[in-house]
Amino acid sequence: MSTVMVPANAGEALGMLESATWFLAGLEAADIPAEALAEYLRRMERADAVQAAARGGFLAAFDAKDGHLSDGQRTTRAWLVHSTRVTRGQAAEYRAVQDLAREHRPLLAGLREGHVITKSVALQVAKWTRAVPDQFRAQAEEIVIAAARAGADLRALAAICAEMR
């Protein structure tokens, strides 16, 4: 039986997320065995993939609703820089993840699973599949995600994308 609490709403989920990250940041990493650290890092990468999927969806909806205008910002990217205090480079990465939510749904679905692809792999595959005609892109990305689920590494995914192009 799992002892993990399931949040009742988004606010509670975000509170739990903040609490968990504060806990992890407070650990004394030097005292943790390398094997445990490796597992922590793998699990954090999976969580990052799922967070990227959530962020992309939230940003796509926020942008579609012109949410940035209510804070006096001309663009969502400017809003990210001024309201969340990220760098312009980080805002650009977030916008790329937003594009996954709008234009690369199979890649976003792979991210959401957490263990299929990482955020950096999803963004790279999106670059590669831009050369695939629009009417075939979703099917091409489904093939790439299926290969990733089967254990294909980045080199194999690159070869698949090259063959499809």
C-alpha positions in Angstrom: 0.0 0.0 0.0 1.3 3.4 -0.9 1.7 6.1 1.7 2.0 8.9 -0.9 -0.7 11.5 -0.5 -2.7 12.5 -3.5 -3.5 16.2 -3.7 -7.1 17.3 -3.8 -6.5 20.3 -6.1 -3.8 22.2 -8.0 -3.0 24.5 -5.2 -2.4 21.6 -2.8 -0.3 19.8 -5.5 1.9 22.9 -5.9 2.3 23.1 -2.1 3.4 19.5 -2.0 5.8 20.1 -4.9 7.4 23.0 -3.2 7.6 21.2 0.1 9.2 18.2 -1.6 11.8 20.2 -3.4 12.7 22.2 -0.2 13.2 18.9 1.6 15.4 17.6 -1.2 17.4 20.8 -1.3 18.0 20.5 2.4 19.6 17.1 2.3 23.3 16.9 2.8 24.3 15.4 -0.5 27.8 14.6 0.6 26.5 12.2 3.2 24.4 10.2 0.7 25.9 7.1 -1.0 26.6 7.5 -4.8 24.1 4.7 -5.7 21.3 6.6 -3.8 22.3 9.9 -5.4 22.2 8.3 -8.9 18.6 7.1 -8.2 17.6 10.5 -6.8 19.0 12.2 -10.0 17.1 9.7 -12.3 13.9 10.3 -10.4 14.3 14.0 -10.5 14.8 13.9 -14.2 11.6 12.0 -14.6 9.8 14.5 -12.4 11.4 17.3 -14.5 9.9 15.8 -17.7 6.4 15.7 -16.1 6.8 19.2 -14.8 7.8 20.3 -18.3 4.7 18.8 -19.7 2.6 20.6 -17.1 4.4 23.9 -17.7 4.0 23.6 -21.4 0.3 23.0 -21.1 -0.1 25.9 -18.6 1.9 28.3 -20.7 -0.1 27.4 -23.9 -3.4 28.1 -22.1 -2.0 31.2 -20.4 -0.8 32.5 -23.8 -4.1 31.7 -25.5 -5.9 33.7 -22.9 -3.4 36.6 -23.2 -2.7 36.3 -19.5 0.5 38.3 -19.9 -1.6 41.4 -20.7 -3.1 41.7 -17.3 0.3 42.2 -15.9 1.2 44.8 -18.5 3.5 42.6 -20.5 3.5 42.6 -24.3 4.3 38.9 -24.6 4.3 35.7 -22.6 8.1 35.6 -22.8 8.4 39.1 -21.3 5.9 38.1 -18.6 8.0 35.1 -17.8 11.1 37.2 -17.4 9.5 39.9 -15.3 6.9 38.0 -13.3 8.7 34.7 -12.6 12.2 36.3 -12.7 13.8 33.7 -15.0 16.4 34.7 -17.5 15.6 35.4 -21.2 17.3 32.1 -22.1 15.2 30.2 -19.6 12.0 31.9 -20.9 12.9 30.9 -24.4 13.2 27.2 -23.2 9.9 27.5 -21.5 8.4 28.9 -24.7 9.9 25.9 -26.6 8.1 23.6 -24.2 4.9 25.6 -24.7 5.3 24.9 -28.4 5.5 21.2 -27.6 2.1 21.5 -26.0 0.6 23.3 -29.0 2.4 21.6 -32.0 4.0 18.3 -30.8 1.3 16.6 -28.8 2.9 13.1 -29.0 6.2 14.5 -27.6 4.2 16.2 -24.8 2.5 12.9 -24.0 5.9 11.2 -23.9 7.1 13.8 -21.4 4.0 13.4 -19.3 4.8 9.8 -18.8 8.1 10.8 -17.1 10.1 7.8 -18.0 9.9 7.9 -21.8 11.8 11.0 -22.8 13.4 13.9 -21.0 12.7 17.6 -21.7 16.0 18.0 -23.6 15.3 15.0 -25.8 11.7 16.1 -26.5 13.0 19.5 -27.6 15.6 18.0 -29.8 13.2 15.6 -31.5 10.8 18.5 -32.1 13.6 20.2 -34.0 14.2 17.1 -36.0 10.6 16.5 -36.9 9.9 20.1 -38.0 11.2 19.0 -41.4 8.5 16.4 -41.6 5.4 17.7 -43.5 2.7 18.9 -41.1 0.2 16.3 -42.1 2.6 13.5 -41.2 4.3 15.1 -38.1 2.1 13.7 -35.4 2.4 10.1 -36.8 6.2 10.5 -37.1 6.4 11.7 -33.5 4.2 8.7 -32.4 6.8 6.4 -34.0 9.6 8.2 -32.2 7.8 8.0 -28.9 7.1 4.3 -29.4 10.8 3.7 -30.1 11.7 5.6 -26.9 9.3 3.5 -24.9 11.0 0.4 -26.4 14.3 1.7 -25.1 15.8 3.6 -28.1 18.5 6.1 -27.1 19.0 9.6 -28.6 21.3 8.2 -31.3 18.6 5.7 -32.4 15.9 8.4 -32.2 18.1 10.6 -34.4 18.4 7.8 -37.0 14.7 7.3 -37.0 14.0 11.0 -37.5 16.6 11.2 -40.3 15.0 8.2 -42.1 11.6 9.8 -41.8 12.8 13.1 -43.2 
